[in-house]
Amino acid sequence: MKRIIIICEGQTEQEFCNTILYSKFQENNIYLQATLPKKSGGGIVKWEHLEKDINNYLKSDKNVFITTFIDYYKLPDSYPNYRKAHANTDKNKIIDEIEHGIAFKIDSPRFIPYIQLHEFESLLFNNLGAFDSVQGMINDMGLLKKTLADYPDNSELINHDKSTAPSKRLDKIIKGYNKVKHGNLIAQHIGLANMFEKNLRFKKWIENLLNKNWD
């Protein structure tokens, strides 16, 4: 069976891969393995450590494909092309430039870099009904409705300010918000098809992995 290893930023992304993405890839005869960085300190991993992990996985199995699932939010400026990328104002172009720099550093056809714009949590702002899964916990319905209204077509564009990033909004919207538990509960209610409609970079990444040429 074909195999892809996704190096996830944290447990939230890992759980998402192990539940929602796993079944999708299994349908396509691809075994998906979600893992965490060997050394991260509980958050976004430093480039030097991520680079080492990627290369070690590539060396350990000559047939496996490797990808990443990390956030742009709080990404260290040590990542390849970081400063060059920020000559752009378009967030998509910024991420594209950093991913290009990462791919150049690793230099392997079996590596597909992916950075989520801005956070995994941006995928959750899809529709109001998805939040039925946390009924009774909504603390700020006004903020939830405003966020959905402000980003009706592409929730990936929710900004990454320290007080208005997707995860920070969810902290205010949901009382006692737990990233791993509630984040993936909401994600399950949304489903991949709905996520693809409002998260085009995310959709492109998944489709790229599913349609890789394994020869």
C-alpha positions in Angstrom: 0.0 0.0 0.0 1.2 3.5 -0.7 2.2 5.5 2.3 2.3 9.2 3.3 3.7 10.6 6.5 2.3 13.9 7.6 4.4 15.8 10.1 1.8 17.8 12.1 2.4 20.9 14.2 0.5 19.6 17.2 -2.0 17.1 18.5 -5.0 19.0 17.0 -3.7 18.5 13.5 -2.6 15.0 14.3 -6.1 14.0 15.5 -7.7 15.6 12.4 -5.4 13.5 10.2 -6.0 10.3 12.1 -9.8 10.7 11.9 -11.1 12.7 9.0 -8.1 12.5 6.6 -7.2 8.9 7.3 -10.5 7.4 5.9 -10.3 9.6 2.8 -6.8 8.4 2.0 -7.7 4.8 2.8 -10.5 5.0 0.2 -7.7 5.7 -2.3 -5.5 2.9 -1.1 -3.1 5.2 0.7 -1.9 4.6 4.2 -1.7 7.8 6.1 0.6 8.2 9.1 0.3 11.4 11.2 3.2 12.1 13.4 4.5 15.0 15.6 7.9 16.7 15.3 10.6 14.9 17.4 11.5 18.2 19.1 9.0 21.1 19.1 8.6 22.4 22.7 4.9 22.1 22.4 4.3 24.5 19.5 5.6 25.4 16.1 8.8 23.5 15.5 12.0 25.3 14.6 13.1 24.9 11.0 16.3 23.2 11.9 14.4 20.4 13.8 11.7 20.0 11.2 14.3 19.8 8.4 16.1 17.0 10.3 12.8 15.1 10.8 11.9 15.3 7.1 15.3 14.1 6.0 15.3 11.2 8.5 11.9 10.0 7.3 12.9 10.2 3.6 16.0 8.2 4.3 14.2 5.6 6.4 11.9 4.5 3.6 12.7 5.0 -0.1 9.0 4.7 -1.1 7.3 6.9 1.4 6.1 10.4 0.7 6.4 13.1 3.3 4.4 16.3 3.8 3.9 18.9 6.6 0.8 20.3 8.3 2.0 23.4 10.1 0.5 26.8 10.7 1.7 30.1 9.3 0.6 31.8 12.5 3.7 32.4 14.6 5.9 30.7 12.1 9.6 31.6 13.0 11.5 33.8 10.6 14.2 31.2 10.3 12.1 29.2 7.8 13.5 29.3 4.2 12.5 32.4 2.2 10.6 33.9 5.1 12.0 37.4 4.7 11.9 37.3 0.9 8.2 36.1 1.1 7.2 39.1 3.1 8.0 41.4 0.3 4.5 40.4 -0.8 1.3 41.6 0.7 -0.8 38.7 -0.6 -0.9 36.0 2.1 -1.2 33.2 -0.5 2.0 34.4 -2.2 3.8 34.6 1.1 2.9 31.0 1.9 3.8 29.9 -1.6 7.2 31.5 -1.4 8.0 29.9 2.0 6.8 26.5 0.8 9.0 26.9 -2.3 12.0 27.7 -0.1 11.3 24.6 2.1 11.0 22.3 -1.0 14.3 23.7 -2.4 16.1 23.0 0.9 14.8 19.4 1.1 15.2 18.8 -2.6 13.2 15.5 -2.9 10.3 14.6 -5.3 8.9 12.6 -2.3 8.4 15.7 -0.2 5.4 18.0 -0.5 5.5 21.0 1.9 2.3 22.5 3.2 1.7 25.4 5.5 -1.9 26.2 6.6 -3.1 29.7 6.1 -3.4 30.9 8.8 -4.1 28.1 11.3 -5.9 24.7 11.3 -8.7 26.5 13.2 -9.5 28.5 10.1 -11.0 25.4 8.6 -13.6 25.3 11.3 -15.3 28.6 10.3 -17.3 27.0 7.6 -21.0 27.3 8.5 -23.1 28.0 11.5 -24.5 24.5 11.7 -21.1 23.0 12.3 -21.1 24.6 15.7 -24.3 22.6 16.7 -21.7 20.0 17.9 -20.8 22.4 20.8 -24.3 23.5 21.6 -24.6 25.0 25.1 -20.9 26.1 25.0 -21.3 29.1 22.7 -20.1 32.1 24.7 -20.2 34.8 21.9 -22.6 34.1 19.1 -22.2 37.6 17.8 -18.5 37.0 17.1 -19.2 33.7 15.5 -21.8 35.1 13.1 -19.6 38.1 12.3 -16.6 36.0 11.5 -18.7 33.7 9.2 -20.2 36.8 7.5 -16.8 38.5 7.1 -15.2 35.5 5.4 -18.1 33.9 3.5 -16.0 32.3 0.7 -12.6 31.7 2.1 -12.1 31.2 5.9 -8.4 30.7 5.3 -8.1 34.5 5.1 -9.0 35.1 8.7 -6.1 37.2 10.0 -3.3 36.1 12.3 -3.2 38.9 14.8 -2.5 37.7 18.3 -6.1 38.6 19.4 -8.0 37.8 16.2 -6.3 34.7 14.8 -8.8 31.8 14.3 -7.8 30.0 17.5 -8.1 33.2 19.5 -11.6 33.8 18.1 -12.6 30.2 19.1 -11.3 30.8 22.6 -13.8 33.7 22.9 -16.6 32.0 21.1 -16.6 28.6 22.9 -16.5 28.5 26.6 -13.9 26.0 27.8 -12.6 25.5 24.2 -10.3 22.5 23.9 -8.4 22.5 20.6 -8.0 18.8 20.2 -11.5 17.7 21.4 -13.8 20.5 20.2 -11.8 21.4 17.1 -12.1 17.9 15.7 -15.7 17.6 16.8 -16.6 20.6 14.7 -14.4 19.4 11.9 -16.3 16.1 11.7 -19.6 17.9 11.5 -18.3 20.0 8.6 -16.8 17.2 6.5 -14.1 17.4 3.9 -16.4 18.3 1.0 -17.6 21.5 2.8 -14.0 22.4 3.8 -12.9 22.1 0.2 -15.5 24.7 -0.8 -14.1 27.4 1.5 -10.4 26.5 1.8 -8.9 26.3 -1.6 -5.2 26.0 -0.5 -6.2 23.1 1.8 -8.2 21.5 -1.0 -5.2 21.8 -3.4 -2.9 20.2 -0.9 -5.1 17.2 -0.3 -5.8 16.6 -4.0 -2.1 16.9 -4.7 -1.4 14.2 -2.2 -4.2 11.9 -3.5 -3.1 12.3 -7.1 0.7 11.9 -6.7 2.5 9.9 -9.3 4.0 7.0 -7.3 6.1 5.6 -10.1 
